[in-house]
């Protein structure tokens, strides 16, 4: 596999330079599916490769892994921060850039989005909101109800939260419950993406994961949900990405690894 860091000028979305890391197959014929892998609130685009062995786990797969920088944005177009258009960046501008720079499958069946904590929320939100872009969404310890609750005054980041989600986020553009409900409606023109939700039994976000899963069950949206021993930690997420890959390969249609081209 090749590993690269790319600095790109996000003029359309962020109005500034931004960076992403990518793991790219070598010696294999494309086009390749792409996994967009999102970091958590306190991290950046380097976190997954610094804290897990993701490069080793995908080394034999015909799969590109793209890890962008989402700042503290919750991968939203912030309601009160014009420069924070991270939803547009991830779901549109970055996808177009990756498709132009690499030999990718340029269709939803060739793209999945995954993430941890803040990124788990972002992955499920993006997959539900853009079924024409991604075929699957994967959450590890996700803050899945982030767009369905209001900031509490005692939160240290309450003002930031309000800037992102606004004062009344429920049923808005970042509410995963509202997005899932719309996709499940009889008049919906799209089918829901494949969904994988994974959370540690001692994670402080476990109730949020259980609550959102109950919503999916009530709506009749098929999904995978599992709990394992563990908390909100890189030890848990390193194991989670490994156990998810067989399921992801099936969703992306990755079969036997082809022989290298010589």
N, C-alpha and C positions, 0 to 999 in steps of 0.2 A: 504494500500500500504506500501511496505517497501522502505526505502531510504538508499542508501549506496554510499560511496565514495571508489573507487578502484584505487590503485596505481599499474600500470603495467609497466613492463620493455619492452619498444618498441625497441628491439634489431634490428629488421628487417628494420624499417623505420626511426626512430628518433635517435637511438643509445643512448637512455637515459630513465630514468623513466618519466612517465607522468601520469596524473590523469584524471578520468572521474567520474561524478555523474550518478547514475541510479535510476529510480523509477520502482519498480517491484511489480506486483500484488501478493497479499497474499490470500490464501484460494480459489483460482480458478484453474481449470485444464488448463494446457497448451496443446500444445505449443502456445506461444504468438507472435504476430507481434511486430516489433520494430520500434520506431520513433527515428531517430538520429537527435538531436536538437542542432544546431550550434549557437555559440555566435558571437557578433560583434567585431570590431577591438579593442576597448578599454577594452574588458571584458575577462573573462576566463570561465572555466567549471562551476563555481558557479553562474553565472549571472542569468540564467533563474529561478533558485529556489530562489535567493535572491530578484529579482526585479519583479517577477510575482507570481501568485498562481497556477503555472502549476501542482504542486502535487495535489492540491485540484480539479483541472479541470479534471484530469484523474483518480481520486481515485476509480471510479466505473467501469473503463474500463479494459478489458483483454488486456492490452497494456504495453509493456516495453518502457520507455523513457530513452535514453542514451544521456548524455550531455558531450562531450569531450572537451579538451583544444586544441584550434587551434592556440594559440599565435597570431602573426600578419600575419600569413602565407597566408591569403585568401584561405586556404585549397588547396594549390598547392604544387607540387614538385618544389621548387624554382630552377630557372635556374642557379643561381650563389651562392647558399647556400646549399652545399651538405647535411648538417644536417637537412635541412627543407624539409622533404619528407612527408608533411602532407596529400597530396592527397592519397598516398599509405597507410599511416597510417589509415585514416578514412575509405577508401573504401575497404581495404583489411585486414590489420592486426587487426584493431579494430573489424571489422565484424566477423572475425574468432574467436577472443577472446570472444566476446559476445555470439556467437553461442555455444562455448564450455563451457561457464560458466553458461548460463541460458537456460531454456527450450523454445527455439525460433522456429519460422517457418523459416527454413533454405532454403529460396527460395526468389526470388525478389518480389513475390506477398505478402510476409510478411515483407517487409522493405520499409520505406519511410524516406526521409531526408528533414529537414526544417531548416530555420535559419533567422536571422535578419541582415540587413545591409551587412557587409562583409560575414556573414553566409548565408544571402539570396542568394548572388552571389554563394557562395560555394555549397549550396544545389541544385540550378538549374544546375550548372556546373557538379556536381557529378551525378545527376540524368540523365542528357543528355549523359554523357560520359560512364556511367556504367549501361545501361538498364538491364544487366544481374544480377545486384545487388539490384537496387531499382525500385519499381513500380511507385513512385510518388516523385515529388520535389516541395517544398513550399518555397516561398520567401516573407518575410515581409520587405518592405523598402530596397530591395536589391540593391547593387552596381552592377547591372546586366551586365553592359558593361565594367567591370573592365579589362577583358582580351582583350578588343578591342580598348584600347586607350593607348597612350604613356605618361609616367610621364612628367609633366611640371617642368622646373628647379626651379620655385618658390615654389613648394610643399615642405613642411617640411620633408616629407618622400620619396622624389624623389629617393634617392639612394636605399632605401629599396624596393621601387616599381620596380626599374630596376633589383635588385637582384632576385626578385620573378618572374617577367614576361619577363625579357629580353628587349632588345632595340626595338624589332619588334614583339609585341605580336599578332597582327592581323593575323587571319587564323592559329594561333598556337594551342597548346594543351590546352590552358586555355581560348580560345575565345568562349564564349557561342553562338555567331552568327554562327561561323564555325561548332560547334558541332551540333547545331540545323539543319543547312543546310545539314550536312552529314546524319543525321537521317531521314530527309525528302526526301532524294534522292531515286529515283526508285530502285537503286541497293542495298539500305540498307537492311540488314538482320534483323533489329530490328525495332519495332514500338516505337515511342516516349513515354516517361513516362507520366502519368497524371501530369499536371502542374497547380499550383495555385500561382498567383502573386497578391500581396496586398500592396498598398502604400498610405500614407497620401497625401491629395491634397496640403498641404503646406510643404511637405518634400522636402529637397534640392535635392533628388534623383528622384523626380517625372518624370522629362523629360527622365531620363535613363530608367525608368520602361516603360514609354509610347513608347520609341523608340524600346526597345526589344520586347514589345508586338506587335508592328507593324511588326517586323520581323517574329514573329510566325504566324501572320495573313497571311502575304505574302507567307509563306511556307506551309500554310494549316495545321499547327499543332494545334490540339484542346487544349484549355487551359481555365482557369478561370482567369479573370482579374477584379479587382475592386479597386476603390478609395473611401476613406472615409475622413471626416474632421480629420485633425491632422497632426502632424509633426513627426520628427525623435525622438521619445520618448518612454519610457517604458509604459506610459499610453496607447499609441497606440498599442504597441506590446502585452500588456496584453489582450486588447480587441481582437486583431487579432488572437491570438492563440485560443481563445474561439470560435470565429465564424468559424474557420477552422476545428475544431474537427469533426463536423458532416460529412463534405466532406471527411475527412481523414478516418473516420470509414468506410464509403462506399468503399473507395479505398482498404482498408485493409481487407474488408469482416468481420468487427466486427458487429455482430448483437446484439441481446439481451444479456445482461450480465448473464452468467450462475450462478446458485445458488452455494454458497460456498460449498466446500467439507468438510464433517464433519466425 
